[in-house]
Amino acid sequence: MKIHSHARRLSTDMLDAFCVLQQGFTDQFVYYDKERPARYMGLGRCIALPSLRDVEYVCSTSGSPAASGAPDSASDAPQIPPVFFQFARFDEPNPKPCDNLFQVFPNLRFMLPEVVLVQNADGVFLQVNSLGPVYEGRVERFASQAEQAPPRMHRSIPYRLEPDDRGAWNQAMEQALAAIDEHRVHKVVLARRQRLVADEPFSSKDVLVNLIDGPSVGTVFMYRYGDVFFCGCTPELLVRKQGSGVSSMCLAGTTGVGASDDERQRLAEELLADQKNVSEHRFVTDFIRAVVERNCYDVDMPERPGIRSLAHVQHLHTPVAAKVMEGRTLYGLAEQLHPTPALAGTPVGEAMMLIRSIESFNRGFFGGPVGVVDAAGDGEYSVAIRSGVFDGHAGWVYAGCGIVAGSDAASEYDEIDMKLKTITSGFDAPAD
């Protein structure tokens, strides 16, 4: 399979450009790290592939519109390999049906958009992909629209969350704790979903710009297929690969943020000293260390966790850095890492089976790996938590928590309520 990819530098804001260009496409893909310039926004679908093993690509470049008359304008943009997006389900073999919104999405693996906006340390770029030589007139048209994009607008969308069944949650907790007492599992991650109903129609763009410009910390992701879209903002990196460098993180153990900086700090210190949360975190570090050490060398993982402080919650956090062994791929690493004990529990296989028996719903994309990988094999995956699926009128929002010996049903329920604030913040226009 040969793919032709043409890149052009842009001088406009990436998100503003996306808001203009997205009007002509029903397939949309977003992977946007709010903390570092690793941002990708795709439009349309050129092709979807089951594997990148046999992909060949030809890259070409052109200058920005402002520099098009300069003699060296052809070298103004770097060569960027074609960028593929992937949104995978949490538990693909789960026989329980997903809700009707998740069922809309096709079961595809590596999806190459027709148009990709890329932001990295070198700037913002427009990439156009094709199965034949890229028609430069098409590149010019997209670039012109992007450069003339007006500043994006925000709006709040009034909504209500329909209460879920508290009794069903207590029963699920009893089942989970019984399995832990019987030593079938040491930890299991349970999820809740709530129905969100809006008072007026909304678009994927409305929620996306609120999440990106709002207070939530992490990577904003979105997959729109027709009139249905899945989106969220996750703090949890699964794996990143750049050349031989690999990074990941262990994220488990949660507390609140309090009402002041002093209270935030106090809660963080209590979390670091809380043996229940530290034990829950250790399940994750042990699992990720084992996967990384059998695929990498020069592994660097601190012995003690630190704190990852977010807008609505704080987590115990252990960063991971390593060098990857020859022959290992980003997708292969992601397959081995997912699901971690932070998403399923431990032992992972037994925890997955327990989740199937306890939860009344199939999680769909919630908790699955989402990310980007280019045709050269570099990219990253995050875990699709703090998320929801919507049709422009209503939808479902999802969040989960880790259950270990000593977990309390009421406290865990309240923890999920705190986590749900991340996705519901997408319905509020940023204060500024």
C-alpha positions, 0 to 999 in steps of 0.5 A: 500500500503506497500513500502520498502525503503532502505537508504545508506550514500554516501560520494560523491557530490549529484549533481555529483552523479545525473549526472552519475545516470540520464543517465539510467532513463527517469523519473527525479525529482528535488527539490533542495534548494540552500540556505539550505540542503533540496535537493531531486533528484529522478530517475525512477518511482516506483509508483504514488499514488492519496493519501498518506493516506493508505501508509505503509512503511518499512525502512532499512539501510546500511553503506557507501561503505567506512564503509561497513566492520565496525561492526556498518555500518548497522546504518551508515545511518538514516531511511528515509521515502520514498520521493514522488515528486509532480508537479501540474498544476496552473489551472487544470480545465482550458479548454484552452489547454496547449502548446504541451510540457506541454501536454506530462506530465501525470496527476499524483499526488504523484510520488515515484521514484525508486532511490532518492538522499537526502541531509539534515543536516546529509549528503548525502544519496541514497534511493532505493524504491520498492514494495517488499523487496529491493534487496541490490545488486541494492543498491550496484550498484547505490552506486558504480556508485555514489561514482565514479562520476566525477566532473560535467561539465558545458556548455553554450547553445547559444539561442534566445528568439523570441519576443512576441506580445507587442500589445497583452500585452498592450491589456491584461493590459487594460483588467486587469485595467478595471476589477480593475476599475470596482471593480471586482478584486483588483489585478490580476497576468498576465503572459508572455511566450516567445519561446526559440530556441537553436542553438544546442541540449541541455539536461535537465542536461545541464540546471539543473547544470547551474541553481544550480551552477549559480547565481540565488537564491532559489529552483531549480526544474525539472520534466523530462518525456521522452524527455521533461522537465520542470524546473526553479529556484523559490524564493517563498516557499509555505509551509514547514512542519517538525513535528509540525512546519510550515513555509511559506512566502509572496513574492510580490512587485518587483524592480530591483537590479541596477548596484552596491551594493549602487544602490541595497540598494537604490532600496530596500529602495524605494521599502519598501516605495512604496505604490503601491508595499506595497499594492500589498504585503498586499493582499498576507499577508492578504490571507496567514495569514487567511489560516495559522491562521485557521490551526495553532497556535503560528503564527509569522508574522512580521507586516512590510515586509523586502527585499528578494534580488535575482540575478536579482530582489528584492522582498518585503518579509514577513516570516511566522512561526507557529505550525500546529493543529492536523490532518492538513497535508502538502498537505492540507495546500498547497491546501488551500494556492495555488494559493495565491494572489501573483500567481493569484490576489485577490479575488483569484476566480475572479482573476483566472476567469479573467486570463482565459479570458485574457491570450491566453495560459494555464499556465500548470505547471508554477505557480503551486505547486511543492515539496516533501513530505515523507511518514511520512507527512513532506516536502515542496512545492514551487511555480514554477515561473521563469521557462520553458518547453523544448524538448532539441531543443526549448521551452517556458519560463514563468514569471508573475507580479501583476497588481493593480490600477496604474500599467503601462504596459511598467513597468510591461513588463520590470519587467517580462523581469528581471524575465525571466533572472532567467530561461535563466541563465540556458543556461549560464555556471557559470562564475567560 
